[in-house]
Structure formats: C-alpha cells, structure tokens
C-alpha cells in the first residue's frame, strides 16, 4: 500500500514540478519568438522544432542513461524532471505564442498608435487578453504532461506506472492493475480539465 | 496578430541595439552549446571507437529494419486512427442519443489514458484472458485508440465550426443526413482541418517510440540496444544522436507536407477559412502527449 502512495505522490510531484518548469522555460522561449531581434527569433524556433520533434521517451533515455556517461550526475527524479520540463516547454511556448497571435490585430495597432512601447503594449494590452485564451491549451498540455510522467516510470522513477508494474508482479492480475492505474490518470486529467474551466470562467 | 505590429521598423540606433542583443544572445547560446560539446569531447563521445559501429553492414541493415518497423507501425496506426476518428466523430455528431453518448464516452476515455498504460494493458494484460497480441499489434491498437480519439475530436470540431448555412442549404436541397455529412460537411471540414490532422500524425509518429517499452523493435529500441554494446564502448550518445536526427527529419518532413497542403489550400477557393485560432488550439492542446501524452507525448 505504501508503494501505491509513494507512486501516486511521485506522479503528482513530478507533474506539478515539471509543469512549473515548463511554464518558466516555455515563457522564455515564447518571448524569444516574438522579440524584434530576428536572430533570437530563430533561436526560439529552433528550440521548439528540436524538442518537439523527438519523442519524449528518446529524451528520457538520452538524459537518464546518457548524462552519467558525460559526467553529469543527478538523482533520477530530477533527471526525469529536467527532460520532461524541457520537452513540454516547447509546447508551452507554442501555446503562448499562438495565444499572443490570436489577439486581434487592431489591439496591437491601437496600442502602438497610442504611443505605447513594445513592452508596454505587451504588458497592458496584449498579454491580459492572451492570458484568457491560453488557459485551455495550457490545460491540455498539463493533461498531456500528467500522462507523460508515466514515461518517467519506465525509466526507473517510482511513479504510479512503476508502482503498478511492481504490484502486478506480486498480484499477477495485470488487467485489474492496469485498468486501475488508467482510471487514476483519468481522474487526474478530469481534475485538471475541471480546474481549467473554472479558471477560464473567472478570467473571462 | 503578427508580432510585427508590436514594434516599429528599427531606426539606426535601434538597429545597433538589436545587433547588440543578438550578439549577446548568440554568445550565450554558443557558450551553452560549446559546454555540451566540450562535455561530449571530454568524455570521448566523438572518439572513433564509439562511432565504429556505423561501419558494420549488419548494424546498418538493422538500422534500416528498425526504421522500417517504426514507419510501418506509423502507417498502419495512422490509417486505423483516421478511420477510428472518422467513425467516432460521425457517431458523436449523430442525432440519436443512444449512438452519440457511448461514442462520447469512448472518445473521452481513450483520450485520457496514457498510451503506455494501454500498451501494457494489451501486451501484458490481455494474455491473462487468453488473447495473445504481438508487440506490433499492441502498439498499433493503442496508437489507433489514443490518436483516433483525438482525431475524432478534431473532425468534430472541424464540422462544428463550418458555417451553419452549409448544412441548412444542403437540407434545403433535399439531401438526407448521410448525404449532407458525406457530400457537404466532411470534405470541407477535412480540408480545413488538414494541418491539425497532420500535426496529430506527427504525434502518432513520435508515439511509435513507446513500442520500445513493450519490446517492439523500433528505432528507439535499436538505439538503446546498439548503444549498450560493450565492444563499441557503449556508444549510447552517438546512437541517440543518430536516432534523434532521424526522428527530427521524419517529423519535419511531415510538418513541411502540412505547410505545403495549407498553402495549396489557401489558393483553393473552395475552402472555407475557419477561425484559425480554434484549429490551432485543438492542435496545440492535443499535440503534446507524448507519451502518453501522452504518451503523446511522446
């Protein structure tokens, strides 16, 4: 039973931490993608393409088994955290960017016409409007991330999936165990979706 | 909104400032990359021995075979997922409650269960009930269920976002429900949603890597295996660089194809242009799973 609890808590911790990490890195990358300096926009775009187009599992394998080879040693949990956060950051950056570009053109033009600078028009005009629209995409990313943490389980972090595998070894009731875990993820995903809808209503 | 309205065309001073930012940014990033490369060199990742596996014909052949298995899982999975998506989208849009409710439940259920768990379920779970599936079948089935559910939502959103006048006009012409759907709504929705559909297929392609976990011998499995061979000094980093480049290449190819279709669409007057935002949100939202996220994520 303690195994179940440990796995569940690890899954929750990994989800929350890596989503926070992905938000921070994703925000930085999104900013890179809209600044006036073309070279930096290119850097942002490259980051997104590279991270988004390689499977997360490949990143996890590379980080978990590759990092020790090049002399970087971190606890397993944090290695998984780094890989997941950097990977999801690419998606967060895309969501934020498309949120910004979904604000009506006239809004930006009006802000500029009033003489607001780049930073002021972002801060006072664009971002408040974009904020509301990115809630749903970000929630979808959070749900995806919840499920992505199952992969951390297969590279060794004791999360819900790993706990399920171990329990399965003892009980030998794979149908029951995997269905149960699936339902746990379902509940977590539903919780995030519900929270996002509430948040969206408040912002609207 | 394009970000370009947010700032003026730079004047001479701004141009100098931008250049300074660019230099600082590039130096910082170059430093970061240099550190990574230096770590690689320092630990001998670029030594000849770690790359010598590439000269063996057998290993080259096994790479091509692994790539072939990835691609065939992708091809079969994509076709099945598209079919599954079309059927369940149609079912969810049905006027009959007894059809649409179960379809909605199925779609919501499979969208929310990590792909890995599904694969484990099919590969390790089902044999206990006497149904034995090969790794390939388990991978393809899970890909179909997960990505098919996401695609069902994409199709449904596409059809719902068409102007109402389209279906009203079709009914006014005396078409029946099936005709309206097949002749009027579906073709338009499909075209409008093509970019989103293709980016979901990119997700599906990346998701095939999860087959690695149930010993399906695809690209990632190959990389891990060759990467563990002692005789080449366990060249994990070199093989993963190769594997990652292949994935990036394949995905960029698909993305490029999506952009090409989109461009061609824009010229086509038959297409109704939907609110792009909406399409993008759907796409963004679902895209990430890796793995599970699902897998999708992955």
Boltz contact constraints between the chains, C-beta under 6 A:
constraints:
  - contact:
      token1: [A, 34]
      token2: [B, 3]
      max_distance: 6.0
  - contact:
      token1: [A, 36]
      token2: [B, 7]
      max_distance: 6.0
  - contact:
      token1: [A, 37]
      token2: [B, 18]
      max_distance: 6.0
  - contact:
      token1: [A, 37]
      token2: [B, 21]
      max_distance: 6.0
  - contact:
      token1: [A, 37]
      token2: [B, 22]
      max_distance: 6.0
  - contact:
      token1: [A, 39]
      token2: [B, 22]
      max_distance: 6.0
  - contact:
      token1: [A, 40]
      token2: [B, 25]
      max_distance: 6.0
  - contact:
      token1: [A, 43]
      token2: [B, 29]
      max_distance: 6.0
  - contact:
      token1: [A, 53]
      token2: [B, 248]
      max_distance: 6.0
  - contact:
      token1: [A, 53]
      token2: [B, 251]
      max_distance: 6.0
  - contact:
      token1: [A, 54]
      token2: [B, 244]
      max_distance: 6.0
  - contact:
      token1: [A, 54]
      token2: [B, 247]
      max_distance: 6.0
  - contact:
      token1: [A, 55]
      token2: [B, 206]
      max_distance: 6.0
  - contact:
      token1: [A, 55]
      token2: [B, 209]
      max_distance: 6.0
  - contact:
      token1: [A, 55]
      token2: [B, 298]
      max_distance: 6.0
  - contact:
      token1: [A, 56]
      token2: [B, 290]
      max_distance: 6.0
  - contact:
      token1: [A, 56]
      token2: [B, 291]
      max_distance: 6.0
  - contact:
      token1: [A, 56]
      token2: [B, 297]
      max_distance: 6.0
  - contact:
      token1: [A, 56]
      token2: [B, 298]
      max_distance: 6.0
  - contact:
      token1: [A, 57]
      token2: [B, 209]
      max_distance: 6.0
  - contact:
      token1: [A, 57]
      token2: [B, 298]
      max_distance: 6.0
  - contact:
      token1: [A, 58]
      token2: [B, 209]
      max_distance: 6.0
  - contact:
      token1: [A, 58]
      token2: [B, 220]
      max_distance: 6.0
  - contact:
      token1: [A, 58]
      token2: [B, 244]
      max_distance: 6.0
  - contact:
      token1: [A, 62]
      token2: [B, 240]
      max_distance: 6.0
  - contact:
      token1: [A, 65]
      token2: [B, 236]
      max_distance: 6.0
  - contact:
      token1: [A, 66]
      token2: [B, 236]
      max_distance: 6.0
  - contact:
      token1: [A, 66]
      token2: [B, 237]
      max_distance: 6.0
  - contact:
      token1: [A, 70]
      token2: [B, 39]
      max_distance: 6.0
  - contact:
      token1: [A, 70]
      token2: [B, 43]
      max_distance: 6.0
  - contact:
      token1: [A, 71]
      token2: [B, 43]
      max_distance: 6.0
  - contact:
      token1: [A, 91]
      token2: [B, 288]
      max_distance: 6.0
  - contact:
      token1: [A, 94]
      token2: [B, 284]
      max_distance: 6.0
  - contact:
      token1: [A, 95]
      token2: [B, 284]
      max_distance: 6.0
  - contact:
      token1: [A, 98]
      token2: [B, 280]
      max_distance: 6.0
  - contact:
      token1: [A, 101]
      token2: [B, 1]
      max_distance: 6.0
  - contact:
      token1: [A, 102]
      token2: [B, 277]
      max_distance: 6.0
  - contact:
      token1: [A, 103]
      token2: [B, 1]
      max_distance: 6.0
  - contact:
      token1: [A, 105]
      token2: [B, 1]
      max_distance: 6.0
  - contact:
      token1: [A, 108]
      token2: [B, 1]
      max_distance: 6.0
  - contact:
      token1: [A, 108]
      token2: [B, 5]
      max_distance: 6.0
  - contact:
      token1: [A, 108]
      token2: [B, 6]
      max_distance: 6.0
  - contact:
      token1: [A, 109]
      token2: [B, 5]
      max_distance: 6.0
  - contact:
      token1: [A, 118]
      token2: [B, 6]
      max_distance: 6.0
  - contact:
      token1: [A, 118]
      token2: [B, 7]
      max_distance: 6.0
  - contact:
      token1: [A, 121]
      token2: [B, 6]
      max_distance: 6.0
  - contact:
      token1: [A, 137]
      token2: [B, 281]
      max_distance: 6.0
  - contact:
      token1: [A, 137]
      token2: [B, 284]
      max_distance: 6.0
  - contact:
      token1: [A, 137]
      token2: [B, 285]
      max_distance: 6.0
  - contact:
      token1: [A, 140]
      token2: [B, 285]
      max_distance: 6.0
  - contact:
      token1: [A, 141]
      token2: [B, 288]
      max_distance: 6.0
  - contact:
      token1: [A, 144]
      token2: [B, 288]
      max_distance: 6.0
  - contact:
      token1: [A, 144]
      token2: [B, 289]
      max_distance: 6.0
  - contact:
      token1: [A, 144]
      token2: [B, 293]
      max_distance: 6.0
  - contact:
      token1: [A, 144]
      token2: [B, 294]
      max_distance: 6.0
  - contact:
      token1: [A, 144]
      token2: [B, 296]
      max_distance: 6.0
  - contact:
      token1: [A, 144]
      token2: [B, 297]
      max_distance: 6.0
  - contact:
      token1: [A, 147]
      token2: [B, 114]
      max_distance: 6.0
  - contact:
      token1: [A, 147]
      token2: [B, 289]
      max_distance: 6.0
  - contact:
      token1: [A, 147]
      token2: [B, 292]
      max_distance: 6.0
  - contact:
      token1: [A, 147]
      token2: [B, 293]
      max_distance: 6.0
  - contact:
      token1: [A, 147]
      token2: [B, 294]
      max_distance: 6.0
  - contact:
      token1: [A, 147]
      token2: [B, 295]
      max_distance: 6.0
  - contact:
      token1: [A, 148]
      token2: [B, 290]
      max_distance: 6.0
  - contact:
      token1: [A, 148]
      token2: [B, 291]
      max_distance: 6.0
  - contact:
      token1: [A, 148]
      token2: [B, 292]
      max_distance: 6.0
  - contact:
      token1: [A, 148]
      token2: [B, 293]
      max_distance: 6.0
  - contact:
      token1: [A, 148]
      token2: [B, 294]
      max_distance: 6.0
  - contact:
      token1: [A, 148]
      token2: [B, 297]
      max_distance: 6.0
  - contact:
      token1: [A, 150]
      token2: [B, 114]
      max_distance: 6.0
  - contact:
      token1: [A, 150]
      token2: [B, 116]
      max_distance: 6.0
  - contact:
      token1: [A, 150]
      token2: [B, 292]
      max_distance: 6.0
  - contact:
      token1: [A, 151]
      token2: [B, 291]
      max_distance: 6.0
  - contact:
      token1: [A, 154]
      token2: [B, 213]
      max_distance: 6.0
  - contact:
      token1: [A, 174]
      token2: [B, 124]
      max_distance: 6.0
  - contact:
      token1: [A, 174]
      token2: [B, 125]
      max_distance: 6.0
  - contact:
      token1: [A, 174]
      token2: [B, 128]
      max_distance: 6.0
  - contact:
      token1: [A, 175]
      token2: [B, 125]
      max_distance: 6.0
  - contact:
      token1: [A, 178]
      token2: [B, 117]
      max_distance: 6.0
  - contact:
      token1: [A, 178]
      token2: [B, 120]
      max_distance: 6.0
  - contact:
      token1: [A, 178]
      token2: [B, 121]
      max_distance: 6.0
  - contact:
      token1: [A, 178]
      token2: [B, 125]
      max_distance: 6.0
  - contact:
      token1: [A, 181]
      token2: [B, 117]
      max_distance: 6.0
  - contact:
      token1: [A, 182]
      token2: [B, 113]
      max_distance: 6.0
  - contact:
      token1: [A, 182]
      token2: [B, 117]
      max_distance: 6.0
  - contact:
      token1: [A, 185]
      token2: [B, 113]
      max_distance: 6.0
  - contact:
      token1: [A, 185]
      token2: [B, 114]
      max_distance: 6.0
  - contact:
      token1: [A, 186]
      token2: [B, 112]
      max_distance: 6.0
  - contact:
      token1: [A, 189]
      token2: [B, 112]
      max_distance: 6.0
